[in-house]
Every structure is written in C-alpha cells, then in structure tokens.
C-alpha cells in the first residue's frame, strides 16, 4: 500500500531525471504537480506563515500598526498585513500601467495610502484569501511578495531546475515534491468547503509564469472579523497555524475518515553533491534561466551561472 508521502531516494542526477521522464513508470506523473527545494529539509510552507517571516512581513507593508493591541501572530492581524502587501503591489503595478487582474475590493479605496476600511468590514468566518484577490495574490507571489500561496509547476523538470539552481549547498540533499492533484480534485468535488484550492492565473501577460508552467496552492481558512476583537478586549486570539501543507492536509483527511489518503505526496530526494550535475543535464534539455525567465534577465542569469556549472578538471 502506498504511503501518504512516498519517498524515492536517488544517488545520481541521471536516475532522478529518468524517474521524471514521460516514459517512466516510477509513479503516475500525469496526476501530480511539482515543487523543487534546494534543501530537502525545507517545509511546504507559504512565505507569509513561515516562522522566520513573522516580523519581516510587517516591515515590508504599509500596515503601520498592529490591530488594537493584538499581537501580530493571529489570523486577523496576519490577514490584515497580507492584505496591505497585496494591495501595495496592486496599486504600484497599476500606477505604472502594468496589467493587474480585476478586483473591486482592491480598487475601492485605491486613492488611500492605507486601506483600513476593507479589513474593518471583514465578516467573522469568511475565508482568507477571498476569491476576488486570488489572482492578484498569485501574481504578487510569483514576483516575491509574501502571501499564503505556494508555488508549484505542472512540469517536473521546472521543479528540478529550481531545486538545483547554482550555487548549491552540497551538504544538503535537494528534493522535488509532487502533489496528487487527481486526488485533490476528487476531494474538492465531494466536499463543498474543501480548503485546498488550486490557483492557475492567466498566463497572458506573465511570460515567466507561462514559461514555468506555474500554478499555486492555497489553504483557505476562516478568519475572525474585527468585531470579534472589539467584543473580546484583552482576550488573545488563536495563533497563526504555521504547519506546512502536508501536515494540514494530513490532519484534515484524518478527520474525514480513519487512516490516511495514500499516494497524496511523493518526495524525490537527491544528494546535494549531484546538484551541479543535475543542473548541467537540465541545461542540455533547454531548462535554464534563459527559458524560464524569458528576456534579457534570463539570458544574463544563464551567463552568470556558467562558473558554477563547469565540469571539474
């Protein structure tokens, strides 16, 4: 019987690439999306809920102040600062004539530097992120803004590229995660409020995302409104759930029925010492920065990595 997370360990880069090839029967790749980690110990955690982001995320936004004496480490406060970050990105991009997805929520108070109104109107129990912000959040996330979204790709070789980008730390194993979206689709079709969403933004106007065959996962959850805080002064709200995606999904499925959903994740592990060789093979396939970051930036990045990929004499 398959495990919840099926691990595959490879010793050589060519073995890993062979398992990812379309003709391989290692696992049903057509059912999976992929994500590459340069360190196999990294968690499947979106940037905004990582522990190391707890303070930094406030410094990057125009939120300015914590909410009414509440600590930053609760669902409403974090949603508040995430909203401001996404709004800042939206406003700045829009002001420079860049295409941004439609969102009445974000445009409503765009004339103000800070929008307190939208989060003050937040209704207890609504799901964060709201539907009309998902595509904007995906665009912001793709360009490095901290959100609740987690980057994935339909193409396993793109995931291998990001896992092996030089310079590599040879002391750490690298890995490629796979998430079974066939299983996720089944759960979503039979559970009306299934919290895991797959977000695939429009590729038009986003050449990087198109080149990378990118998409995102989003774990939607209920966030208390400002009225809850006002009515219960002095009471501490529940802290942010900072568990990684695999842990959240495992616990959710366990509550539905006894046992685990087998074959939900795969994790393919390779020694860090094979990272440069993996990158060399991928460049021969055409999976380099020039392909995945179309334009002058990608060409320059590919030139800059040359010293790291030279075969030792």
ChimeraX attribute file (.defattr): number of C-alpha atoms within 10 A of each C-alpha:
attribute: neighborCount
match mode: 1-to-1
recipient: residues
	/A:1	5
	/A:2	12
	/A:3	13
	/A:4	16
	/A:5	19
	/A:6	16
	/A:7	14
	/A:8	15
	/A:9	14
	/A:10	17
	/A:11	13
	/A:12	15
	/A:13	22
	/A:14	14
	/A:15	14
	/A:16	20
	/A:17	18
	/A:18	13
	/A:19	17
	/A:20	21
	/A:21	14
	/A:22	12
	/A:23	9
	/A:24	12
	/A:25	11
	/A:26	11
	/A:27	13
	/A:28	12
	/A:29	22
	/A:30	12
	/A:31	14
	/A:32	22
	/A:33	23
	/A:34	25
	/A:35	26
	/A:36	27
	/A:37	22
	/A:38	24
	/A:39	22
	/A:40	20
	/A:41	11
	/A:42	12
	/A:43	14
	/A:44	17
	/A:45	18
	/A:46	22
	/A:47	19
	/A:48	22
	/A:49	21
	/A:50	18
	/A:51	14
	/A:52	10
	/A:53	14
	/A:54	16
	/A:55	11
	/A:56	12
	/A:57	21
	/A:58	21
	/A:59	12
	/A:60	16
	/A:61	21
	/A:62	16
	/A:63	22
	/A:64	12
	/A:65	12
	/A:66	15
	/A:67	16
	/A:68	12
	/A:69	11
	/A:70	17
	/A:71	14
	/A:72	21
	/A:73	20
	/A:74	17
	/A:75	19
	/A:76	28
	/A:77	26
	/A:78	24
	/A:79	21
	/A:80	22
	/A:81	27
	/A:82	24
	/A:83	24
	/A:84	24
	/A:85	23
	/A:86	23
	/A:87	26
	/A:88	23
	/A:89	20
	/A:90	23
	/A:91	19
	/A:92	11
	/A:93	14
	/A:94	15
	/A:95	10
	/A:96	8
	/A:97	8
	/A:98	11
	/A:99	13
	/A:100	16
	/A:101	16
	/A:102	12
	/A:103	15
	/A:104	11
	/A:105	13
	/A:106	20
	/A:107	13
	/A:108	12
	/A:109	15
	/A:110	16
	/A:111	9
	/A:112	9
	/A:113	13
	/A:114	15
	/A:115	20
	/A:116	14
	/A:117	10
	/A:118	13
	/A:119	17
	/A:120	12
	/A:121	11
	/A:122	18
	/A:123	15
	/A:124	14
	/A:125	11
	/A:126	14
	/A:127	17
	/A:128	21
	/A:129	21
	/A:130	11
	/A:131	11
	/A:132	14
	/A:133	19
	/A:134	23
	/A:135	19
	/A:136	21
	/A:137	28
	/A:138	28
	/A:139	20
	/A:140	22
	/A:141	21
	/A:142	20
	/A:143	12
	/A:144	10
	/A:145	21
	/A:146	25
	/A:147	25
	/A:148	24
	/A:149	27
	/A:150	23
	/A:151	19
	/A:152	25
	/A:153	21
	/A:154	19
	/A:155	19
	/A:156	23
	/A:157	22
	/A:158	23
	/A:159	24
	/A:160	29
	/A:161	27
	/A:162	20
	/A:163	26
	/A:164	27
	/A:165	20
	/A:166	18
	/A:167	12
	/A:168	20
	/A:169	16
	/A:170	15
	/A:171	10
	/A:172	16
	/A:173	21
	/A:174	27
	/A:175	30
	/A:176	28
	/A:177	25
	/A:178	26
	/A:179	22
	/A:180	19
	/A:181	16
	/A:182	14
	/A:183	16
	/A:184	18
	/A:185	14
	/A:186	10
	/A:187	16
	/A:188	15
	/A:189	11
	/A:190	9
	/A:191	9
	/A:192	8
	/A:193	12
	/A:194	16
	/A:195	18
	/A:196	18
	/A:197	16
	/A:198	17
	/A:199	19
	/A:200	17
	/A:201	19
	/A:202	14
	/A:203	15
	/A:204	9
	/A:205	11
	/A:206	14
	/A:207	14
	/A:208	18
	/A:209	23
	/A:210	17
	/A:211	16
	/A:212	22
	/A:213	18
	/A:214	24
	/A:215	23
	/A:216	22
	/A:217	19
	/A:218	21
	/A:219	19
	/A:220	19
	/A:221	17
	/A:222	15
	/A:223	20
	/A:224	21
	/A:225	18
	/A:226	18
	/A:227	13
	/A:228	14
	/A:229	18
	/A:230	11
	/A:231	9
	/A:232	10
	/A:233	11
	/A:234	11
	/A:235	11
	/A:236	13
	/A:237	17
	/A:238	11
	/A:239	14
	/A:240	18
	/A:241	13
	/A:242	15
	/A:243	16
	/A:244	15
	/A:245	17
	/A:246	17
	/A:247	13
	/A:248	15
	/A:249	18
	/A:250	16
	/A:251	11
	/A:252	14
	/A:253	14
	/A:254	12
	/A:255	10
	/A:256	9
	/A:257	9
	/A:258	8
	/A:259	11
	/A:260	19
	/A:261	17
	/A:262	14
	/A:263	18
	/A:264	22
	/A:265	21
	/A:266	22
	/A:267	18
	/A:268	20
	/A:269	20
	/A:270	26
	/A:271	20
	/A:272	24
	/A:273	18
	/A:274	20
	/A:275	27
	/A:276	22
	/A:277	18
	/A:278	24
	/A:279	24
	/A:280	22
	/A:281	16
	/A:282	19
	/A:283	17
	/A:284	9
	/A:285	10
	/A:286	13
	/A:287	18
	/A:288	23
	/A:289	22
	/A:290	19
	/A:291	16
	/A:292	21
	/A:293	20
	/A:294	17
	/A:295	13
	/A:296	9
	/A:297	11
	/A:298	17
	/A:299	16
	/A:300	13
	/A:301	14
	/A:302	15
	/A:303	11
	/A:304	12
	/A:305	15
	/A:306	11
	/A:307	10
	/A:308	15
	/A:309	17
	/A:310	11
	/A:311	9
	/A:312	5
	/A:313	3
